[in-house]
């Protein structure tokens, strides 16, 4: 299995972890009790709560949790002792490391498969181990907590100055690219809808489209098709997984918001001409309008603004509404022709 395929599978891992959440909480509670029992014996001692895993376990896809044991790292003078119980079997373990000879190395594997935690590798004759700071269910400060632990417990194993630096969004070219695209799409959606365009999509038409199962299914499929490559692009560029997921969600939100404005613009360009007049009938006093000619598949209209203007049209009367429809089939209200009579009405009322 290639690395790129592994990144795709991580999405399935998250879904599985949500389903197995009660079991995960039970396992963690049991591991926490074992860890607390060790801590109770260490009154007056210097120690750190840590999470332990084997390197091959972190790389494995077939796992429920990245953590294999909640342990305690104990300062015993010239040695560091690691004590804990493996979560799966409950088997106790105790390992000693000479302070002056033990070495730790930073692992750039803070991903979904690694529990979105920062880890270091500890070399030991019995086999290397991966260690993270035990921050409970809050993994947001895992990197900072691990940095403090390494500085304090492993003074003879210095790491690079930027080994545990927090991720800077503006210093990564890929995260900046996604951020710029997000703001560009968001600006387009807002300005094209409320500032630059004289055409407005009919709300009832949008509701009808979104209510269709086929449209919803297509939307979900498109979302997944876009989310996976965006996530992969960010993670491949060394963007931490939490930030990658957040940026992917933001970008997909901006794409969703700009989808209808973009389709509206395309439909305008492809339309044969300008807007045409269509006859509508006032069907109630809250300004609901229905098309007189039902054969054209015209959408129903509802106007909440300008109640005084619409009050002059009694129920059953007919009004003319300028609409544009292109080959995509979107009905758009032409405000350039629709608004002037309303503005004129209110100007006369002021005099």
Secondary structure, DSSP 8 states (H G I E B T S, - for coil): --HHHHHHHHHHHHHHHHHTHHHHHHHHHHHHHHHHHHHHT-TT-EEEEEEEE-HHHHH-SS-S-S-SEEEEEEEETTEEEEEEE-TTT--EEEEEEETTT--EEEE---SGGGTT--EEEE--TT--EEEEE--TT--TTHHHHHHHHHHHH-TTS---TTTT----GGG-HHHHHHHHHHHHHHHHHHHIIIII-SEEE-HHHHHHHHTSHHHHHHHHHHHHHHHHHHHHHHHHTT--HHHHHHHHHHHHHHHHHHHHHHHHHHHHHHSSSS-EEEEEEE-STT-EEEES-GGG----EE--S-HHHHTTS-TT-EEEEEEEE-TT--EEEEHHHHHHHHHHHHHHHH-
